[in-house]
Amino acid sequence: MLTDIITAHLNVLFCGINPGLKSSDDGHHFSGKSNRFWKVLHQSGFTSYQIEAVNDTSILDFGLGLTTAVARATSRADELSKGEFDNALDAFKTKITEYKPQYIAFLGKAAYKAFSKKKEILWGLQAEDFCGAKVWVLPNTSGLNRGFSLDQLVAYYKEFYLTLHKP
């Protein structure tokens, strides 16, 4: 099982859909060789250096945290059922209410679609808050998500970063 990296009042709580098998096995977020999360996070400005997955808890030093929408590990996120998202919703709401992040950044549209019950989701800032947190939806950095190049991912994440750091 993959443990959340979370503390109260984070600037951003990044929410993956669910753990990959490698991350679940080794206990570190985004540890799959093809996952681009740590590289994108650094290149978009969120971290001053590229965090290695084995040091994932150091993300807290930047006011950032990590969680997943569904706890069950799979090789592909599309292996999750609607019921698994439905069953995870109450615990997720409790977590957000307890820890009160300023933003939840959903990585990919699947979890936010399932939790919000919306059919269509656009990238970026969402109109509604979620349990008091602003919601931003970002493309998933999974190596299986080849619809986005590294440069495109960095651009989406940088837009979010710049929104957070407006003077």
C-alpha positions as CSV (number, residue, x, y, z in Angstrom):
1,M,0.0,0.0,0.0
2,L,1.2,3.5,-0.8
3,T,1.1,6.0,2.0
4,D,-0.1,9.6,1.6
5,I,2.5,12.3,1.9
6,I,0.3,14.9,3.5
7,T,0.2,17.5,6.3
8,A,-2.3,20.3,7.1
9,H,-2.7,23.4,5.0
10,L,-0.6,22.4,2.0
11,N,-0.5,24.8,-1.0
12,V,-1.2,21.9,-3.3
13,L,-2.2,18.3,-2.7
14,F,-1.4,16.4,-5.9
15,C,-3.9,13.5,-6.4
16,G,-3.0,10.6,-8.6
17,I,-5.7,8.3,-9.8
18,N,-4.3,5.3,-8.0
19,P,-0.9,3.8,-7.3
20,G,1.0,1.9,-10.0
21,L,2.2,-1.5,-9.2
22,K,5.9,-0.5,-8.8
23,S,5.0,2.5,-6.6
24,S,2.9,0.2,-4.4
25,D,5.6,-2.4,-4.2
26,D,8.4,0.0,-3.3
27,G,6.3,2.4,-1.3
28,H,7.3,5.6,-3.2
29,H,5.0,7.8,-5.3
30,F,5.6,7.9,-9.0
31,S,8.5,5.5,-9.0
32,G,7.8,3.8,-12.3
33,K,10.7,4.4,-14.7
34,S,8.4,5.9,-17.4
35,N,6.4,8.2,-15.1
36,R,7.4,11.8,-15.7
37,F,5.9,13.4,-12.5
38,W,9.1,14.3,-10.7
39,K,10.7,15.7,-13.9
40,V,7.6,17.8,-14.8
41,L,7.2,19.1,-11.2
42,H,10.8,20.4,-11.3
43,Q,10.8,21.7,-14.8
44,S,7.5,23.6,-14.2
45,G,8.9,25.4,-11.2
46,F,7.3,23.6,-8.3
47,T,10.6,22.3,-6.9
48,S,14.1,23.8,-7.1
49,Y,15.6,20.4,-7.9
50,Q,14.3,17.1,-9.3
51,I,13.1,14.9,-6.4
52,E,13.9,11.2,-6.8
53,A,11.0,8.9,-6.0
54,V,12.9,7.4,-3.1
55,N,12.9,10.8,-1.5
56,D,9.3,11.5,-2.2
57,T,8.6,12.8,1.3
58,S,10.8,15.8,0.6
59,I,7.9,17.2,-1.5
60,L,6.5,18.5,1.8
61,D,9.5,21.0,2.0
62,F,7.8,22.8,-0.9
63,G,4.3,23.0,0.6
64,L,3.2,20.1,-1.6
65,G,1.7,16.7,-0.8
66,L,0.7,13.5,-2.5
67,T,-2.3,11.2,-2.4
68,T,-4.4,9.0,-4.6
69,A,-8.1,8.9,-5.3
70,V,-8.3,5.1,-5.0
71,A,-5.8,3.1,-2.9
72,R,-5.8,-0.1,-5.0
73,A,-2.7,-0.5,-7.1
74,T,-3.0,-1.5,-10.8
75,S,-0.8,-1.6,-13.8
76,R,-3.3,0.7,-15.6
77,A,-5.7,3.2,-14.1
78,D,-8.4,2.1,-16.5
79,E,-8.6,-1.2,-14.5
80,L,-10.5,0.6,-11.8
81,S,-14.2,0.3,-11.6
82,K,-16.8,3.1,-11.1
83,G,-17.6,1.4,-7.8
84,E,-14.1,1.7,-6.6
85,F,-14.2,5.5,-7.1
86,D,-17.7,5.6,-5.5
87,N,-16.4,3.6,-2.5
88,A,-13.3,5.9,-2.2
89,L,-15.2,9.2,-2.2
90,D,-16.2,9.5,1.4
91,A,-12.7,8.8,2.7
92,F,-11.3,11.3,0.2
93,K,-13.7,14.0,1.3
94,T,-12.8,13.3,4.9
95,K,-9.0,13.6,4.1
96,I,-9.5,17.0,2.3
97,T,-11.7,18.3,5.1
98,E,-9.2,17.3,7.7
99,Y,-6.0,18.5,6.0
100,K,-7.5,21.6,4.2
101,P,-5.1,22.0,1.3
102,Q,-5.5,25.3,-0.7
103,Y,-5.6,23.3,-4.0
104,I,-6.2,19.7,-5.0
105,A,-4.5,19.0,-8.3
106,F,-6.1,16.0,-9.9
107,L,-3.7,14.2,-12.2
108,G,-5.8,13.2,-15.1
109,K,-9.6,13.7,-15.5
110,A,-10.8,10.2,-14.4
111,A,-10.8,10.7,-10.6
112,Y,-12.3,14.2,-10.7
113,K,-15.0,13.1,-13.2
114,A,-15.9,10.2,-10.9
115,F,-15.9,12.4,-7.7
116,S,-17.7,15.4,-9.2
117,K,-20.1,13.3,-11.3
118,K,-19.5,15.6,-14.2
119,K,-19.4,14.2,-17.7
120,E,-17.1,16.8,-19.2
121,I,-14.0,18.3,-17.5
122,L,-11.6,20.8,-19.0
123,W,-8.0,21.1,-18.0
124,G,-7.1,23.8,-15.5
125,L,-9.0,25.5,-12.7
126,Q,-12.5,24.2,-12.0
127,A,-15.5,26.4,-11.2
128,E,-16.4,24.5,-8.0
129,D,-14.4,23.9,-4.9
130,F,-14.1,20.4,-3.4
131,C,-14.5,20.3,0.4
132,G,-13.2,23.9,0.6
133,A,-10.2,23.3,-1.7
134,K,-9.8,24.9,-5.1
135,V,-9.5,22.3,-7.9
136,W,-7.1,22.2,-10.7
137,V,-7.0,19.3,-13.2
138,L,-3.7,18.5,-14.9
139,P,-2.7,15.8,-17.5
140,N,-1.5,12.6,-15.9
141,T,2.3,12.1,-16.1
142,S,2.1,8.3,-16.4
143,G,4.3,6.9,-19.1
144,L,1.1,5.3,-20.5
145,N,-0.3,8.7,-21.2
146,R,1.5,9.4,-24.5
147,G,-1.1,12.0,-25.5
148,F,1.1,14.6,-23.9
149,S,4.8,15.2,-24.6
150,L,7.1,16.2,-21.8
151,D,7.1,19.8,-23.0
152,Q,3.2,19.8,-23.1
153,L,3.1,18.4,-19.6
154,V,5.5,21.0,-18.3
155,A,3.5,23.8,-20.0
156,Y,0.3,22.7,-18.2
157,Y,2.0,22.4,-14.8
158,K,3.8,25.7,-15.3
159,E,0.5,27.5,-15.9
160,F,-0.7,26.1,-12.6
161,Y,2.5,27.1,-10.9
162,L,2.3,30.6,-12.2
163,T,-1.3,30.9,-11.1
164,L,-0.2,30.0,-7.6
165,H,2.7,32.5,-7.6
166,K,1.0,35.6,-9.0
167,P,2.2,38.7,-7.1
